[in-house]
Amino acid sequence: MQGHFEPMLWRVGEPLQTKLNRINAVIDDLLQQGNVVSLVAVSAGASAALTIFAARKQELAGLVLISGKVHNAHRMHPSVIQKNNAFGEALDGLPAVVETLTAKDRRRIMSIHPMADESVPVADTRIPGAVERSIPVMGHFFAIAYGITIYMPIVVHFLRHQAKEQIKN
């Protein structure tokens, strides 16, 4: 299993679709090389990753969201959206995206959250039917740091399982 990092660059003034196209191009390249592809996203990146996963769920093995904002866009401070218009656009589209996910799709998603988060309330990270994991930290930064380091073996195990299931089917 090999990881690729592709930043969303939220504060760069490009439209959401441009950002999604950039991520989709990386996915296309990896798939063309014969790789099984899964997504891992943190914080605001969850909105884009969930959008891409829903659109390409037949091609992608799994999705892991770490402290990912997926509900209640209206709870974001207006200054966050003002600085990150594409993020606001992605959040606005998520209710419709989540509705397209079947029970089977949702089981291929893991949502990881801390015990408490000042930036993304735990309730806003939950997707009914998805695999949910709470990690023993408090705070947005610490959840992300823990998720991409100490918790990564669990993430990799989950994604390997999803990849095996995709190959079987």
Residue frames relative to the residue before (quaternion, step in Angstrom):
aa qw qx qy qz dx dy dz
M 1.0000 0.0000 0.0000 0.0000 0.00 0.00 0.00
Q 0.0705 -0.7991 0.5970 -0.0132 3.53 -0.87 1.03
G 0.2920 -0.7721 0.5423 0.1565 3.55 -0.95 0.86
H 0.1257 -0.7437 0.6518 0.0789 3.52 -1.27 0.58
F 0.2242 -0.7772 0.5761 0.1177 3.56 -0.90 0.91
E 0.0432 0.7764 -0.6261 0.0572 3.53 -0.84 1.01
P 0.2541 -0.8007 0.5208 0.1516 3.61 -0.24 1.21
M 0.4947 -0.6672 0.4772 0.2873 3.56 -1.13 0.70
L 0.1838 -0.8114 0.5317 0.1586 3.59 1.14 -0.57
W 0.0111 -0.8644 0.5024 -0.0146 3.55 0.89 1.01
R 0.7312 0.4541 -0.2602 0.4375 3.59 0.87 -0.84
V 0.5034 0.5820 -0.4475 0.4557 3.56 1.28 0.02
G 0.4731 -0.7563 0.3904 0.2276 3.55 -0.70 1.08
E 0.3908 0.7143 -0.5038 0.2886 3.59 1.01 0.61
P 0.5936 -0.5855 0.4125 0.3669 3.60 -1.14 0.55
L 0.6633 -0.5018 0.3779 0.4068 3.55 -1.25 0.46
Q 0.6618 0.5254 -0.3319 0.4192 3.60 0.80 -0.91
T 0.6107 0.5402 -0.3505 0.4609 3.61 1.06 -0.66
K 0.6488 0.5080 -0.3069 0.4763 3.56 0.99 -0.86
L 0.6670 0.4937 -0.3000 0.4705 3.58 0.90 -0.91
N 0.6260 0.5400 -0.3333 0.4533 3.59 1.02 -0.78
R 0.6374 0.5302 -0.3257 0.4545 3.58 1.00 -0.82
I 0.6697 0.4736 -0.2965 0.4892 3.61 0.93 -0.89
N 0.6499 0.5212 -0.3175 0.4530 3.59 0.94 -0.84
A 0.6183 0.5380 -0.3484 0.4548 3.61 1.05 -0.68
V 0.6354 0.5062 -0.3273 0.4826 3.61 1.01 -0.76
I 0.6403 0.5174 -0.3187 0.4698 3.59 0.96 -0.89
D 0.6401 0.5312 -0.3209 0.4529 3.59 0.92 -0.91
D 0.6563 0.5110 -0.3108 0.4599 3.59 0.90 -0.93
L 0.6777 0.4935 -0.2957 0.4580 3.59 0.88 -0.93
L 0.6564 0.5020 -0.3112 0.4694 3.58 0.97 -0.82
Q 0.6482 0.5240 -0.3150 0.4538 3.59 0.99 -0.83
Q 0.6591 0.4870 -0.2990 0.4889 3.58 1.20 -0.54
G 0.5758 -0.6255 0.3588 0.3853 3.57 1.30 0.03
N 0.4552 0.6915 -0.4455 0.3407 3.58 1.22 0.30
V 0.3801 -0.6221 0.6200 0.2900 3.50 -1.34 0.43
V 0.1496 -0.8282 0.5390 0.0344 3.59 -0.73 1.06
S 0.0187 -0.7429 0.6689 -0.0138 3.50 -1.11 0.95
L 0.3215 -0.7377 0.5588 0.2003 3.55 -1.25 0.34
V 0.0740 -0.7311 0.6755 0.0609 3.53 -1.23 0.68
A 0.0275 0.8114 -0.5807 0.0602 3.56 -0.75 1.03
V 0.2022 -0.7700 0.5943 0.1141 3.53 -1.15 0.65
S 0.8722 0.1023 -0.0774 0.4721 3.50 -1.29 0.62
A 0.8479 -0.0236 0.0479 0.5274 3.60 -0.77 -1.04
G 0.5789 0.6124 -0.3632 0.3973 3.57 1.13 -0.60
A 0.5306 0.6397 -0.4006 0.3858 3.57 1.22 -0.44
S 0.6278 0.5501 -0.3493 0.4258 3.59 0.98 -0.75
A 0.6829 0.4609 -0.2835 0.4907 3.58 0.95 -0.83
A 0.6624 0.5172 -0.3095 0.4449 3.59 0.90 -0.91
L 0.6558 0.5022 -0.3119 0.4695 3.58 0.97 -0.82
T 0.6196 0.5370 -0.3266 0.4701 3.58 1.07 -0.75
I 0.6776 0.4742 -0.2840 0.4851 3.58 0.92 -0.92
F 0.6409 0.5313 -0.3323 0.4433 3.59 0.90 -0.88
A 0.6699 0.5046 -0.3050 0.4512 3.58 0.87 -0.93
A 0.6877 0.4832 -0.2783 0.4650 3.58 1.01 -0.80
R 0.7948 0.2650 -0.1103 0.5347 3.58 1.12 -0.69
K 0.2139 0.8452 -0.4759 0.1158 3.57 1.20 0.46
Q 0.6156 0.5386 -0.3599 0.4488 3.62 1.13 -0.41
E 0.7213 0.4456 -0.2358 0.4750 3.58 1.16 -0.60
L 0.7189 0.4362 -0.2354 0.4874 3.58 1.12 -0.66
A 0.4661 -0.7074 0.4644 0.2581 3.56 -0.97 0.88
G 0.8085 -0.1551 0.1488 0.5478 3.58 0.83 -0.91
L 0.2381 -0.7468 0.6077 0.1276 3.50 -1.40 0.14
V 0.0497 -0.7672 0.6391 0.0238 3.56 -0.99 0.88
L 0.1181 -0.7802 0.6136 0.0282 3.53 -0.90 1.05
I 0.1258 -0.7864 0.6032 0.0439 3.57 -0.82 1.01
S 0.8172 -0.1335 0.0160 0.5604 3.55 -0.49 1.28
G 0.2719 0.8090 -0.4719 0.2210 3.52 1.01 0.87
K 0.3594 -0.7179 0.5628 0.1967 3.53 -0.91 1.00
V 0.0866 0.8228 -0.5541 0.0923 3.59 -0.45 1.22
H 0.7677 0.2578 -0.1651 0.5630 3.60 1.23 -0.15
N 0.8454 0.2647 -0.1695 0.4318 3.51 -1.39 0.31
A 0.0313 -0.8326 0.5518 -0.0366 3.53 0.68 1.15
H 0.6173 0.5796 -0.3439 0.4059 3.58 1.06 -0.71
R 0.6256 0.5503 -0.3423 0.4343 3.61 1.19 -0.32
M 0.5272 0.6184 -0.4230 0.4008 3.59 1.22 -0.17
H 0.5103 -0.6232 0.4901 0.3330 3.53 -1.03 0.77
P 0.5610 -0.6431 0.3989 0.3356 3.61 -0.84 0.94
S 0.6181 0.5583 -0.3595 0.4207 3.61 1.03 -0.65
V 0.6016 0.5499 -0.3632 0.4513 3.61 1.10 -0.62
I 0.6894 0.4644 -0.2760 0.4825 3.57 0.87 -0.96
Q 0.6210 0.5588 -0.3385 0.4330 3.58 1.01 -0.80
K 0.7070 0.4420 -0.2531 0.4907 3.59 1.02 -0.81
N 0.7805 0.2480 -0.0908 0.5666 3.56 1.23 -0.54
N 0.1166 -0.8528 0.5049 0.0641 3.59 0.56 1.14
A 0.6521 0.5190 -0.3255 0.4466 3.59 0.95 -0.82
F 0.6084 0.5378 -0.3497 0.4672 3.59 1.08 -0.67
G 0.6431 0.5173 -0.3159 0.4680 3.58 0.94 -0.84
E 0.6452 0.5149 -0.3123 0.4702 3.56 1.00 -0.83
A 0.6480 0.5123 -0.3129 0.4687 3.59 0.97 -0.86
L 0.6537 0.5121 -0.3128 0.4610 3.58 0.93 -0.87
D 0.6487 0.5353 -0.3202 0.4360 3.57 0.91 -0.88
G 0.7130 0.4623 -0.2604 0.4584 3.58 1.05 -0.70
L 0.5214 0.7010 -0.3964 0.2821 3.59 1.18 -0.36
P 0.5980 0.5541 -0.4139 0.4050 3.69 0.84 -0.61
A 0.6748 0.4778 -0.2966 0.4778 3.59 0.92 -0.84
V 0.6221 0.5418 -0.3346 0.4554 3.59 1.05 -0.76
V 0.6717 0.5030 -0.2995 0.4540 3.59 0.83 -1.00
E 0.6309 0.5506 -0.3306 0.4354 3.60 1.03 -0.76
T 0.6530 0.5271 -0.3246 0.4363 3.61 1.10 -0.56
L 0.5946 0.6014 -0.3583 0.3955 3.60 1.22 -0.35
T 0.3346 -0.7333 0.5610 0.1889 3.54 -0.84 1.03
A 0.6866 -0.4400 0.3589 0.4540 3.58 -1.28 0.09
K 0.6446 0.5177 -0.3180 0.4641 3.59 1.00 -0.80
D 0.6304 0.5281 -0.3261 0.4662 3.60 0.98 -0.83
R 0.6794 0.5210 -0.2865 0.4299 3.56 0.87 -0.99
R 0.6341 0.5246 -0.3320 0.4609 3.60 1.09 -0.63
R 0.6424 0.5056 -0.3112 0.4847 3.59 1.27 -0.28
I 0.6358 0.4822 -0.3150 0.5138 3.56 1.34 0.13
M 0.1160 -0.7513 0.6454 0.0743 3.55 -1.04 0.85
S 0.1125 -0.7770 0.6176 0.0463 3.56 -0.87 1.00
I 0.1176 -0.8005 0.5877 0.0090 3.54 -0.61 1.21
H 0.0620 0.7983 -0.5954 0.0661 3.56 -0.90 0.93
P 0.5035 -0.6282 0.4862 0.3398 3.59 -1.20 0.42
M 0.6890 -0.4434 0.3542 0.4508 3.56 -1.29 -0.02
A 0.7699 -0.0554 0.0432 0.6343 3.58 1.16 -0.67
D 0.0667 -0.7948 0.6031 -0.0117 3.55 -1.10 0.77
E 0.3678 -0.7620 0.4984 0.1887 3.56 -0.67 1.13
S 0.7104 0.4512 -0.2541 0.4767 3.60 1.15 -0.52
V 0.7855 0.1028 -0.0273 0.6097 3.56 0.97 -0.89
P 0.3329 -0.7546 0.5251 0.2097 3.60 -0.26 1.20
V 0.6189 -0.5825 0.3815 0.3635 3.56 -1.01 0.86
A 0.6332 0.5463 -0.3371 0.4325 3.61 0.93 -0.83
D 0.6697 0.5118 -0.2960 0.4494 3.60 1.10 -0.64
T 0.6370 0.5221 -0.3245 0.4651 3.61 1.29 -0.12
R 0.6171 0.6115 -0.3247 0.3739 3.57 1.22 -0.44
I 0.0911 -0.7406 0.6644 0.0427 3.50 -1.13 0.85
P 0.4141 -0.7240 0.4810 0.2701 3.61 -0.42 1.11
G 0.7895 0.2812 -0.2390 0.4904 3.55 -0.85 1.04
A 0.5876 0.5485 -0.3760 0.4610 3.59 1.25 -0.24
V 0.5513 -0.5566 0.4896 0.3828 3.55 -1.28 0.33
E 0.1061 -0.8152 0.5690 0.0203 3.55 -0.67 1.08
R 0.0264 -0.7948 0.6061 -0.0168 3.53 -0.95 0.94
S 0.1924 -0.7508 0.6233 0.1036 3.53 -0.98 0.93
I 0.1968 -0.7863 0.5768 0.1012 3.55 -0.86 0.96
P 0.5410 -0.6910 0.3941 0.2731 3.59 -1.06 0.78
V 0.5222 0.5774 -0.4599 0.4271 3.56 0.68 1.13
M 0.2686 -0.7289 0.5992 0.1938 3.53 -1.31 0.23
G 0.7408 0.4011 -0.3079 0.4422 3.54 -1.01 0.84
H 0.6117 -0.6061 0.3946 0.3205 3.50 -1.14 0.80
F 0.6865 0.4839 -0.2858 0.4615 3.57 0.75 -1.02
F 0.6922 0.4805 -0.2864 0.4560 3.58 0.83 -0.96
A 0.6171 0.5391 -0.3461 0.4569 3.60 1.07 -0.67
I 0.6647 0.4897 -0.3054 0.4745 3.57 0.92 -0.87
A 0.6570 0.5114 -0.3105 0.4586 3.58 0.88 -0.94
Y 0.6660 0.4896 -0.2912 0.4816 3.59 0.92 -0.91
G 0.6701 0.5332 -0.2964 0.4227 3.58 0.91 -0.93
I 0.7613 0.3760 -0.2126 0.4836 3.58 0.93 -0.83
T 0.7044 0.3836 -0.2725 0.5315 3.59 1.26 0.07
I 0.8145 0.2902 -0.1504 0.4794 3.57 -0.01 -1.30
Y 0.7383 0.4223 -0.2298 0.4730 3.60 0.93 -0.85
M 0.4443 0.7407 -0.4301 0.2624 3.59 1.24 -0.24
P 0.6071 0.5396 -0.3958 0.4285 3.69 0.89 -0.56
I 0.6449 0.4989 -0.3233 0.4802 3.61 1.04 -0.68
V 0.6172 0.5328 -0.3307 0.4751 3.57 1.04 -0.77
V 0.6711 0.4959 -0.2931 0.4668 3.58 0.87 -0.97
H 0.6317 0.5275 -0.3319 0.4610 3.60 0.95 -0.82
F 0.6505 0.5138 -0.3077 0.4671 3.58 0.91 -0.92
L 0.7093 0.4635 -0.2692 0.4578 3.59 0.82 -0.98
R 0.6069 0.5319 -0.3571 0.4704 3.60 1.08 -0.63
H 0.6319 0.5220 -0.3258 0.4712 3.56 1.00 -0.82
Q 0.6570 0.5036 -0.3093 0.4680 3.60 0.93 -0.88
A 0.6391 0.5255 -0.3240 0.4587 3.58 1.01 -0.80
K 0.6424 0.5127 -0.3219 0.4700 3.61 0.97 -0.83
E 0.6456 0.5148 -0.3179 0.4660 3.58 0.98 -0.81
Q 0.6473 0.5192 -0.3190 0.4579 3.57 0.98 -0.84
I 0.6608 0.5059 -0.3056 0.4626 3.57 0.94 -0.85
K 0.6318 0.5357 -0.3273 0.4546 3.61 1.02 -0.78
N 0.7279 0.4010 -0.2281 0.5073 3.56 0.97 -0.88
